Amino acid sequence: MMMHAVGARSVSRDLGGWRDDAGRRPAYRALADGIRLLVHDGRIPLGAALPGERELAGELQVSRTTVTTAYSVLREEGFLSSRQGSRSTVTMPAAPPRAPAVGSARRPEAGDVVDLSYAAMVAPVLEVQEAYSAALQALPPFLDTHGMEPHGIAVLREAIAARYCARGLETTPAQIMVTSGAQHAFRLLLGVLTAPGERVLVDHPTYPNALAAVRRVGGRPVPVPVRPEGGASRAWDLGGIRSAARQTAAGMAYLIPDFHNPTGLCLDDAGRAELARIARETRMTLVVDETMVDVWLDAPPPAPVAAHGRGLSEVVTIGSVSKSHWGGLRVGWIRAEPELIGRLVGSRSASDLGTPVMDQLAAVHLLDAGDGPVEARREILRAQRAVLLDELAARLPDWVPTVGTGGMSLWLRMPAPVSTALAATAPSHGVVLAAGPRFGVEGAFERYIRLPYARPADELRRAVAGVAAAYDALGVTVDPAEPALVV
Ligand SMILES: Cc1ncc(COP(=O)(O)O)c(C=O)c1O
């Protein structure tokens, strides 16, 4: 399956200093190692066609034989597949992940285990209790109705629309549909806007449940790299998004430009304008997931992407109270043109008949409560992020974190591709982790791990001690000849 072609210039840029250790390895070997690393790290997606040998040789200023030999090494290892007369495409060898070396570690008691597989905080107890008390008070008028509102109750749609207006994006309640969380919102959109087999562009890495949803409807995720080294606000490869949209004729892109999960990065205003342009030019529906938008830590986000696509049916926004308030409410929404909202509402009855009225009323109360409680959560997250960074610097100094400007997690690059083995062995050391490849498409990100800072400081300290012990138990040796990625 060929997804899209990567250009010689893009490969050359990502390879960076692949020949810095000249003399220690033959050039073809260094080139093969560099390309393999880009595949592992998700920079070159599976299924992508590599540049032609002559073209890459020209760009890298090496002999064509060097490229030919590097490609045949990768072919032998199972990283490339080639057919007569067509370009080589990237594959992943079928070898199983390395078995974890679970040593003599003490098996922790259940209560000791820190679960870092979720990037989600506990509820702000008082606020949530108060919200449900207020919801109970507001319930009686709804008891005179059948209580099923596939659009969502008017008072909540008004509150959500008002929030967009306050952020500079004119919105009417008719453009809002309430859902049972942002995940539900995305699943409904996939059901209405994509057909089985269709391509959906995704950030790479991205939120794992979004990948699962794309696959569940028979869609094919097309990964477009998010490159932290591009700078916190310009990590999105907008040129790559435009060309992937054109080459694959994807009907939809699912992107998280606001404090991206897992990296915490935030796309700047110019990038947002460009995204809206790309959606218009390629007639691709851009689904912007704003679930994390209120979880800014260092600077608030620019105006919503949809503000650059005024009147554009191509930009659809989804949101949620899960991160700003509490995931247990199960309240999210879709902002789209009324015509699409109508189709979504029509399709909803196949899976549910509406979000519970009590939860919607509680959400109204929380949204009307102003920014105070959300700022209190941000303050907690800032402190916890600092603790996590300090602990990591002390115990795992050669792990390189991407520190975004918000969100709930760090995305860390490890010295060796052991993420699956690490996640497998970590529970024996008191930590549950989500391995890097869960955030990517077919085998990428073995060198990465996401560590959320949504848990309290004492748990984070224990967790990092556990992660460091688990990493030690793997007995990782780093090949000094392996080229470093330019980060
Ligand atoms: C980017 C992103 N989208 C969606 C979700 C799911 O949100 P909800 O709880 O509203 O379904 C999450 C939760 O972690 C998320 O990080």
The ligand as an SDF file (V2000), in Angstrom:
LIG
                    3D

 16 16  0  0  0  0  0  0  0  0999 V2000
   -6.4970   14.8660   22.1670 C   0  0  0  0  0  0  0  0  0  0  0  0
   -7.6290   14.1760   22.8490 C   0  0  0  0  0  0  0  0  0  0  0  0
   -8.8070   14.0460   22.2260 N   0  0  0  0  0  0  0  0  0  0  0  0
   -9.8470   13.4370   22.8170 C   0  0  0  0  0  0  0  0  0  0  0  0
   -9.7350   12.8890   24.0620 C   0  0  0  0  0  0  0  0  0  0  0  0
  -10.9260   12.2120   24.6660 C   0  0  0  0  0  0  0  0  0  0  0  0
  -11.7310   13.1930   25.2190 O   0  0  0  0  0  0  0  0  0  0  0  0
  -13.1170   12.8600   25.9010 P   0  0  0  0  0  0  0  0  0  0  0  0
  -12.8440   12.4000   27.3050 O   0  0  0  0  0  0  0  0  0  0  0  0
  -13.8530   14.1400   25.8580 O   0  0  0  0  0  0  0  0  0  0  0  0
  -13.7870   11.7920   25.0900 O   0  0  0  0  0  0  0  0  0  0  0  0
   -8.5250   12.9970   24.7590 C   0  0  0  0  0  0  0  0  0  0  0  0
   -8.3650   12.4150   26.0960 C   0  0  0  0  0  0  0  0  0  0  0  0
   -7.2800   12.1300   26.5490 O   0  0  0  0  0  0  0  0  0  0  0  0
   -7.4460   13.6550   24.1300 C   0  0  0  0  0  0  0  0  0  0  0  0
   -6.2500   13.7880   24.7510 O   0  0  0  0  0  0  0  0  0  0  0  0
  1  2  1  0
  2  3  1  0
  2 15  2  0
  3  4  2  0
  4  5  1  0
  5  6  1  0
  5 12  2  0
  6  7  1  0
  7  8  1  0
  8  9  2  0
  8 10  1  0
  8 11  1  0
 12 13  1  0
 12 15  1  0
 13 14  2  0
 15 16  1  0
M  END
$$$$
